[in-house]
Amino acid sequence: MLREPAARIGEVDDEIIQLIKDLFDTMKADNGIGLAANQIGIARRVAVVQTDDENQLVLIDPDIIEHEGKDRSEEGCLSIPEIFGDVDRAERVVVETTSLGNERIRIEAEALKARAIQHEIDHLDGILFIDHLSPLKRRMLLKKWKKLRKGETGYIKEVPATPEPSTPR
């Protein structure tokens, strides 16, 4: 499910409101700053972000409509615990999303909040942060992750890397 694009929501209803609450609860329980619905097994285009104690951000059918700047920083992911890598992201983004009142709104974010939004939207598109790494770095990190998980009960199914683009001959 992590590799499949999530389905758009359309209208916000009670089921989506409950999903949002569940996402925040799960994210906080794992000390995260963002979580997408497909990370908990629900292939719907909903994610949450909270980079400080006060501001909760809900992303419903989000689309990045503007981005600028470039920032490289370390990222990790609740879906691939204990693995981190430097990822290039836009420093500032403007996102169009649906509000809880079913209206399309725009949100501007910078720095860590912009990074978290991009990370979660990637999840909704079936992309993991490791896909932004070089093939060598990605292989090294996945090998480390497998080694860390060896012998664990409840071993998570291996997530295949995105295929490398083929070069024309």
C-alpha positions as semicolon CSV with decimal commas, in nm:
position;residue;x (nm);y (nm);z (nm)
1;M;0,000;0,000;0,000
2;L;0,293;0,238;0,061
3;R;0,381;0,219;-0,308
4;E;0,031;0,293;-0,441
5;P;-0,113;0,642;-0,491
6;A;-0,396;0,704;-0,244
7;A;-0,752;0,769;-0,365
8;R;-0,890;1,122;-0,342
9;I;-1,147;1,189;-0,070
10;G;-1,391;1,430;-0,230
11;E;-1,638;1,515;0,046
12;V;-1,527;1,521;0,410
13;D;-1,763;1,312;0,624
14;D;-1,769;1,160;0,974
15;E;-1,554;0,867;0,860
16;I;-1,280;1,104;0,740
17;I;-1,302;1,309;1,061
18;Q;-1,247;0,989;1,261
19;L;-0,957;0,891;1,033
20;I;-0,795;1,230;1,101
21;K;-0,827;1,178;1,477
22;D;-0,677;0,830;1,443
23;L;-0,388;0,969;1,238
24;F;-0,304;1,231;1,501
25;D;-0,328;0,973;1,782
26;T;-0,103;0,727;1,597
27;M;0,147;0,996;1,499
28;K;0,174;1,125;1,857
29;A;0,206;0,773;2,000
30;D;0,509;0,719;1,774
31;N;0,655;1,067;1,835
32;G;0,620;1,164;1,470
33;I;0,557;1,502;1,308
34;G;0,348;1,371;1,020
35;L;0,150;1,068;0,909
36;A;-0,037;0,971;0,593
37;A;-0,342;0,745;0,586
38;N;-0,171;0,481;0,370
39;Q;0,091;0,441;0,645
40;I;-0,183;0,292;0,864
41;G;-0,328;0,080;0,584
42;I;-0,595;0,317;0,449
43;A;-0,541;0,418;0,086
44;R;-0,714;0,757;0,110
45;R;-0,555;1,096;0,031
46;V;-0,541;1,228;0,389
47;A;-0,239;1,322;0,601
48;V;-0,165;1,515;0,917
49;V;0,134;1,727;1,019
50;Q;0,225;1,877;1,355
51;T;0,573;2,029;1,384
52;D;0,512;2,219;1,709
53;D;0,292;2,182;2,016
54;E;0,012;2,408;1,896
55;N;-0,043;2,392;1,521
56;Q;-0,210;2,083;1,379
57;L;-0,236;2,069;1,000
58;V;-0,481;1,844;0,818
59;L;-0,416;1,769;0,450
60;I;-0,716;1,637;0,256
61;D;-0,663;1,583;-0,117
62;P;-0,354;1,808;-0,102
63;D;-0,173;1,941;-0,407
64;I;0,149;2,142;-0,404
65;I;0,083;2,440;-0,630
66;E;0,398;2,644;-0,562
67;H;0,746;2,563;-0,438
68;E;1,069;2,756;-0,413
69;G;1,417;2,728;-0,274
70;K;1,611;2,419;-0,189
71;D;1,697;2,269;0,147
72;R;1,885;1,949;0,225
73;S;1,817;1,795;0,564
74;E;1,799;1,459;0,736
75;E;1,467;1,274;0,722
76;G;1,331;0,959;0,875
77;C;0,996;0,788;0,853
78;L;0,763;0,605;1,090
79;S;0,722;0,337;0,820
80;I;1,097;0,267;0,812
81;P;1,204;0,326;1,173
82;E;1,565;0,393;1,271
83;I;1,670;0,476;0,913
84;F;1,766;0,831;0,816
85;G;1,901;1,004;0,507
86;D;1,961;1,354;0,370
87;V;1,683;1,459;0,132
88;D;1,653;1,767;-0,089
89;R;1,317;1,943;-0,058
90;A;1,174;2,283;-0,145
91;E;1,231;2,536;0,134
92;R;0,883;2,688;0,088
93;V;0,559;2,540;-0,047
94;V;0,203;2,650;-0,106
95;V;-0,046;2,366;-0,081
96;E;-0,407;2,358;-0,189
97;T;-0,610;2,128;0,035
98;T;-0,969;2,067;0,139
99;S;-1,077;2,207;0,475
100;L;-1,293;2,015;0,724
101;G;-1,576;2,235;0,594
102;N;-1,526;2,097;0,238
103;E;-1,375;2,416;0,095
104;R;-1,049;2,430;-0,101
105;I;-0,796;2,645;0,085
106;R;-0,430;2,736;0,042
107;I;-0,164;2,689;0,308
108;E;0,186;2,832;0,290
109;A;0,467;2,665;0,480
110;E;0,843;2,702;0,521
111;A;1,130;2,512;0,677
112;L;1,039;2,202;0,881
113;K;0,664;2,234;0,819
114;A;0,723;2,256;0,440
115;R;0,952;1,951;0,458
116;A;0,694;1,749;0,656
117;I;0,414;1,844;0,414
118;Q;0,622;1,734;0,114
119;H;0,716;1,408;0,289
120;E;0,350;1,325;0,364
121;I;0,229;1,419;0,015
122;D;0,500;1,190;-0,122
123;H;0,345;0,909;0,086
124;L;0,005;0,983;-0,066
125;D;0,169;0,952;-0,410
126;G;0,334;0,618;-0,326
127;I;0,682;0,766;-0,275
128;L;0,910;0,703;0,025
129;F;1,188;0,936;0,141
130;I;1,445;0,671;0,046
131;D;1,339;0,719;-0,318
132;H;1,506;1,063;-0,305
133;L;1,842;0,906;-0,214
134;S;2,108;0,776;-0,448
135;P;2,070;0,407;-0,539
136;L;2,385;0,322;-0,340
137;K;2,271;0,508;-0,027
138;R;1,922;0,353;-0,056
139;R;2,065;-0,001;-0,079
140;M;2,291;0,061;0,220
141;L;2,005;0,191;0,434
142;L;1,768;-0,090;0,337
143;K;2,038;-0,346;0,418
144;K;2,086;-0,180;0,759
145;W;1,708;-0,180;0,817
146;K;1,679;-0,551;0,736
147;K;1,965;-0,627;0,974
148;L;1,801;-0,424;1,253
149;R;1,476;-0,616;1,202
150;K;1,628;-0,965;1,173
151;G;1,457;-1,218;1,396
152;E;1,176;-0,983;1,500
153;T;0,828;-1,123;1,520
154;G;0,590;-0,921;1,311
155;Y;0,858;-0,849;1,050
156;I;0,718;-0,596;0,807
157;K;0,689;-0,697;0,443
158;E;0,981;-0,572;0,237
159;V;0,904;-0,255;0,040
160;P;1,052;-0,272;-0,309
161;A;1,258;0,022;-0,429
162;T;1,119;0,220;-0,718
163;P;1,262;0,091;-1,043
164;E;1,566;0,271;-1,179
165;P;1,496;0,456;-1,504
166;S;1,634;0,260;-1,795
167;T;1,888;0,427;-2,017
168;P;1,824;0,414;-2,391
169;R;2,081;0,226;-2,596
